[in-house]
Each structure stands twice: as structure tokens, then as C-alpha cells.
């Protein structure tokens, strides 16, 4: 390659890096590795290839390093003193001589090999850039574009900026019917190492999605005046959320609901009609448990005397089914929200072990 060719090569490389959003040094490293592989194919496959590339100084050289010896046993890595002196007059026994190669010496097969590895390197760099797009948004709410939906599995390929990942059907809400071109909100759960490299895990069922929606919708939560202390969710159906105000002049529940329910209504719409119960958090377990079982009215909470996080809750007979909820959902979410095992009894029921019991116990799944 002439000096002009080298300059044009680096200019093209810089342009490619800019278009793809890839670091030039990363590309240079991949190209250096590709050239080493290519040269090895033509020159014995030994570890004596040195490639020097510098896009700033336009330096580009490929050399084979050989040790100067009296008697050559391996011509791929050794040469005699007479041979070495033809390369450089400063050669001496035991020293190392750099034999510069011209690009045309690599051969067509080597060039094709280098081109393939460079392409592969660019793809890897682009994939890493895509994952970085999600890493910057770890545990955040992001807007995504649905680019494809697998008709067999229902999994959706989504795009966030330059990043792309898959939203599995299991991480979609039951009410979701996604089609190509849809704009949706997803929660970036984690970035994990898989057999196919780094992968961004996103979800529409994670409780964090609801948390971030409220942070965006309620200024009091965003600025820290109101804090979300706990959240329990059965995606697409119902969420219970406990909130606490750090300002006695601000009603935590009221701030989340908004004037005439406007704030919570917008979030319910975003979640496809998912019901949201907002209750006030309390450091007192009995008070918190009573609030968590809303909309049912709790008459009494008896804490387990053994110190276990368990309690018996008494509710009016007429509200027993309300406290338990459809298929036990209200009680189940209350257990998840509070972290306490809750045994719900009607007011007319008995606590005695020998009595026929009509209670329902909600155990955390």
C-alpha cells in the first residue's frame, strides 16, 4: 500500500466508525487481529506476526519477526545471520529481525479471511452498542418501537434508540396484542450474560414498570416528597401500592390519585385497564395490614405472639369475600405488599383449634 492508500484507508475507516457509532480503536484492534490470522495462513501459523496500526499518524506496517541463529531448525521463525544481514546491516546472532511485508503478499484467501473477521468485528461492536443502549437505562422505563412479532411464540422484537432486544410473551401483559409499528413502554429489568453474549431483559409485567409510571406522572414522587414504600402486582389485573408522605401537608394517597383521579387514570389506561389500589404505608404492622386489605374494612388484627411475621385479621361477615377477593387476589396481594402471612376470619368465626373453621388463609406464593 502506498502512503496515499494508507491515508485513504484510515479516512474510510473513520467514516465507517462514525456511521456505525463504533470506536475507531475497537475497529483497529479487530483489523489487526484479522491481518495476523491472514498472514499466519500464508507464513506457517506461528506467533511471530507483528501488526502496527495508528489512525492518527497514518502508520501501517506488518512484519514477521525471526530470530537470528547459526543453524535454522524452523524457517518460519528463524533465519541465518547471512539471511538477516540482507534485511538489516545491524543483524547479529541471537537478535530478532523484522521482515516487512507488503499487503499484496497476503494473497486473496488471506484478504477474504481478513474481510470476514472485520465484518464480524463490526457486527459484534454494533451488538455491544445496542446492549449499551439498554445498560444506560437499567431499571428505567423506556419507550420502545415494536419492529417484529413472532406469530408462533408471540415474542416481540423491540427497538429503543439504536438498541434492539426481545420482549418475550411471558413478559407481556395478558391484555397486550402487539403488532409491528406499535409504540409501547417497557421496564429494563437487567443486563445478563447468555450463551449468545450480553442480553437486555425487558418487561411489561414487572412491578418496576408501575413504579416508574407513577414517578413520571406524580411530581411529588419524582421530587421525593412522596415515597413508594412497597408494591405488589399481578400484571394486567391488579396492583397494590403503599405510599408514604415526608411532608405532613401532602396527602400521599391523594397526590397519587390526582384531582378527580386524573393521575391514576392515565396510568390505568397505559396498563390496559389494570386496577390500582393505593394505600398509606405505616411502620405499625397492624395499621399497614389493615390498609393493605382495602377496600375491605378490618375490625381487628391479632399479631402472632411467637414473633413470626403472621397475624389473624377479623373482618365483618359481609366483607369476608371482599377481603379475600376474586380467587383470593386481594388477600394474596396484601401478603405480597406487607410481607406478612395473613389469616382472614369473619367476625362470627372462631379461633379455637377444635372448632369448624370458615377462615381463609392467604399465604405468600
Buried (B, 14 or more C-beta within 10 A) or exposed (E): BEEEEBEEBBEEBEEBBEEBEBEBEBBBEBBBBBBBBBBBBEBBEBEBBEBEBEBEEBEBBBBBBBBBBEEBEEEBBBBBBEBBBEBEEEBEEEBEBBBEBEBEEBEEEBBEBBEEBBEEBBEBBBBBBBBBBBBEBEEEBBEBBBEBBEEEEBBBBBBBBEBBBBBBBEBBBEEBEBEEEBEBBBBBBBBEEEEEEBBBBBBBBBBBBBBBBBBBBBEBBEEEBBBBBBBBBBBBBBBBBBBBBEEEEEBBBBBBBBEEEEBBBBBBEBBBEBEBBBBBBBEEBBBBBBBBBBEBEBEEBBBEEEEEEBBBBBBBEEBBBBBBBEEBBBBBBBBBBBEBBBBBBBEEBEEEEEEEBEBBBBEBE
